Structure formats: C-alpha cells, structure tokens
Amino acid sequence: MVVRLASCYSLGQVWLTGERVPLDVSQTRRLPRKERMKGYADVEIINYDYPFEQFAEFGEASIAHEGGMRSMFSRLAATAALIFTPAAPACAQDTRTTAQPPPPEVVASSAGSIRIERLATLEQPWGMALLPDGRLLVTEKPGRLRIWAEGKLSEPVQGVPAAFYRGPSDQGGMLDVEVDPDFARNQLVYLSYVEAADPQPADARNEAEPRFGGGGPSQDIVVRGGAVARGRLEGNQLRDVQVIWRQVPKTVGRGHFGNRLLFAPDGKLFITSGERMRFDPAQDLASNLGKVVRLNPDGSAPADNPFAGREGARSDVWSYGHRNILAAALDPSSGRLWVFEMGPLGGDEVNLVERGKNYGWPLVSNGDNYDNSMIPDHPSRRDLQGPVRTWTPVVSPSGALFYTGSLFAGWRGSALVGGLSSRAIVRLVFDGERVALEERIDMKRRIRDLLQTPDGALLVIVDDRQGDLLRLTPAPATAAAR
C-alpha cells in the first residue's frame, strides 16, 4: 500500500497499524489535499510546517537534513492509528549514515550500457568548465575552485572571490564557472557565487511567507545575493578579479540564486537569476531576480537587450517570470536557449527562452504552493509564455547540454539534463518546439552538472558532501554482460 502525498518528494514514513508505508509522490494536482488521499488511506493532512532553515527548497541539492524535518505535519488524522516517523526526504543530501548498496558502475541506456568511472571526489561540487587545453575547472560550494588535470585534483585556486556559505543545507556558496570564448588570448574565467551585503542592515527580518506553508519568521537574517566575477587564470591563481554583475536587490535569507553561466555563439553571457524565494520580483522589471540576464563579457548590457533604455526596467534583463533555473543549454543546431526550471510542488518546466518574453512565475505554474494553495495552470494565461514540457513528479533539473559527440551516436542532437531528486540523466529529443522523446538514465546519484569532452565522453558531478567527478563512456561488452 502506498500513501500518496502531493509533494515533490517522499517526505518520510507512516506506520499504519504496525505496517510501515512509504510516502510517494502524487501524480495528481488540482484536487483538495484531502481528496487526493482517498483510495489510499483515510488520512487528512492538516498542515505542513517547513522551516526555511531546514528545507531551503525541495529538489535542490543544498538540502541536507540531519535527522529529517521537524514538525513535518502538525497532525495526521486517520481512522487507523498513524504515527509519522521523521525521515530525510528523498531530495535530501545522502549522509551515508546507514548501509546502502554502492551506486552502480554500469547503467543501462538506449545507447547501450554505460560505464561509470570515478575520477575524483570533491566537497559539494556545483559547476564545471573545460579549458582549451583539456584541463577541467570544478567549483565546490564551500568557496573553492579546483583544476582536475592528468588524473589529479589541484589544491584550491587562489584569489577567487569570497563566497558566503553556511553549510550543506545552504543553496549559496561558490556556484558556477565558465571560460571566456577567447580564453586562449585573455585567460579569463567567470565565477558565480553568493555574497553577503556589507554592511549588514541592523533591522533585517526574514518574515514568514504563507505560500511556503511555514511558521513564524526565520532566524536566517543575513542579507545576500548572487554575483558574477571574472579574473585571469595564471597557473593556480586567479588575478585581477572584478565583479561584473550582481543580483538586485539583495534579500534576507532563503535560496533560489540560480546563477548558471553560459556563453552564446555571439560572445554574450547568459546568467540565470533565481527569484530568491520571494515570488513577486520575477514579474518586476526593475529587479533582475527571477530573470534570464544577458550581458557583454565585461558586464555591460548589450544595446539590443529588450528593455535597454526603458524607464523603470533593468537593461540586463533578457526574459522574466522565472522561478529558479539551475540548468540551461544552447542548441548548437539552432542557437536557441533552452532552460530547465525548478517548479514548486510539482511543475518543473522546459522552456525555450526568447527575447523579452514573460514565462509567468508566480502568476501561473503547473505546480502548487507549499501551503497547498493552487496556482493557476499555464493554459489559463495565454498572454504568458508557456512551457514546452512540465514534470510532475519533478526531476529537479540541474546542469544541461546538447550532445554533439560520437561515443553515444544515438544521442547526437539530444539535450541531456542532470536530475537531482530523479537521480538520473534525462535525455530529451526536440522536434521543433515540442519534446518528441524522453529517456531516463537511472544513475542512482543526484546529478548536479554535466559536460561533454572533446572525445565525446561525458563528465558528471554528483551532488553530495563527498561528491564524485565521474566519466561516462560506452561499457565494454564484458562489463555490460555483468
């Protein structure tokens, strides 16, 4: 028997007259919570209480519960005796406190069996970028940038900007890394990270947000925001570091920084900017929260950006109405930008990003708020740009690319998207502006980011306190047979 709850993850375990019952994700939406439970058990969910400092955001890799959620439900009522046993959600950081089978070294896919080779282990890796000479840059959320080369991981690169990071449950810290398209000439590397305001306001308060279903104000009152800096990489040192962009405004507490970086073929830099769990700034053109941002490499706004020169709007905004984008990729065959966006309770999205378009958050979503309040579905607002695809249950997308190699020839032209809660790589085949085919490669690991090497192999980083750097190649016949 499975008790299904309308949340993005299994949240714990229920004991029903002595029988332990796993909680699972509801495939349904739009029914009152009590109605969704019918047919499974006479259970009424009275209230959720998700403290911000613990959950941060379902589905995102920064969650690391120690002992599970407190006050997960205010009450469970049932005709049978139900006892809620707190447990870390499926989206939580794997603390390896109980014996678990090791992740597989070979996984199945439509391209045949895939060999998984561990190259290195890092502390909560977040982003990767390849240098022209084949060296790999990898960030670690606690504030480090490392170089992997010739089978070895370097000491932390010196001179990187200071990142504000509060520990494994924090969505902040050192985030993405990108290499300038003209690196051979200028040696420029770009880093996104979270910084605290200096000075901190004396009267900062993190008031409760009803749409999260939380209790009182959070104790997290640090005012902070995302930033992007660039510097010249010389050996193991970053020099002449300059901040070229910041999230505006900085806000108190919470997560949803976004901060994926990628360069377009024309040399412009795209930055995904989350709405900082504040909802409404995503619709405010005077803020760059909840936006896709487009910049020149020096941080200036291109003159052809859609809101350049418009009074009351920021010139760095390319598109708006976004929630939190941790996966973005440019289709090399068309030059179009695709983003894979975190939804709330359900409703992760695949969006084709176009100049000046409004993608609807928080006005519309195919998910619900954490307090069970319903958000109008995308089709209810034809004036807003709707997603190409949504996922409920969610996949929690993080990191993406379009595969162009030859090792996995059947995947050429496909989008590959990392999945956190889904613990998978999601392969998507697009036919114009629709998803024609979807495949899940079950990695049994939380995938934070992935990239393609020149020989067509895939490099993947795993979201964990001790997160592996993996290399994926076709498995030899003998390994596939095992």
Salt bridges, closest charged atoms under 4 A:
ASP24 OD2 - ARG4 NH1 3.24
GLU35 OE2 - LYS38 NZ 3.06
GLU44 OE1 - LYS34 NZ 3.91
GLU53 OE2 - ARG70 NH2 2.71
GLU57 OE2 - HIS256 NE2 3.17
GLU57 OE2 - ARG323 NH1 2.71
GLU60 OE2 - HIS256 NE2 3.68
GLU66 OE2 - ARG465 NH2 2.36
ASP94 OD2 - ARG96 NE 2.93
GLU123 OE1 - ARG144 NH2 2.48
ASP133 OD2 - ARG135 NE 2.82
GLU140 OE1 - ARG144 NE 2.77
GLU140 OE1 - ARG146 NE 2.72
ASP170 OD2 - ARG166 NE 3.72
ASP170 OD1 - ARG224 NH1 3.00
ASP176 OD1 - ARG260 NH1 3.26
ASP182 OD2 - ARG185 NE 2.45
GLU195 OE2 - ARG246 NE 2.41
GLU195 OE2 - LYS250 NZ 2.79
GLU207 OE2 - ARG205 NE 2.49
GLU209 OE2 - ARG211 NE 2.91
ASP220 OD2 - ARG166 NH1 3.14
ASP220 OD2 - ARG224 NH2 3.72
GLU234 OE2 - ARG232 NH1 2.06
GLU234 OE1 - ARG239 NE 2.91
ASP240 OD2 - ARG232 NH2 2.30
ASP266 OD2 - ARG294 NH2 3.32
GLU275 OE1 - HIS256 ND1 2.68
ASP280 OD2 - ARG211 NH2 3.60
ASP304 OD1 - ARG294 NH1 2.84
ASP316 OD1 - ARG314 NE 3.12
GLU341 OE1 - HIS322 ND1 3.11
GLU349 OE2 - HIS378 NE2 2.66
GLU354 OE2 - LYS357 NZ 3.55
ASP368 OD1 - ARG29 NH2 3.35
ASP368 OD1 - ARG30 NH1 2.27
ASP368 OD2 - ARG36 NH2 3.04
ASP377 OD1 - ARG29 NH1 2.77
ASP377 OD1 - ARG30 NH2 2.62
ASP383 OD2 - ARG381 NH2 2.77
ASP431 OD2 - ARG434 NH2 3.21
GLU433 OE2 - ARG336 NH1 3.40
GLU438 OE1 - ARG389 NH2 2.93
GLU438 OE2 - ARG440 NE 3.13
GLU439 OE1 - ARG427 NE 2.71
ASP442 OD2 - LYS444 NZ 2.81
ASP449 OD2 - ARG260 NH1 3.39
ASP455 OD2 - ARG471 NH2 2.72
ASP463 OD2 - ARG446 NE 2.98
ASP463 OD1 - ARG448 NH2 3.85
ASP464 OD2 - ARG96 NH2 3.73
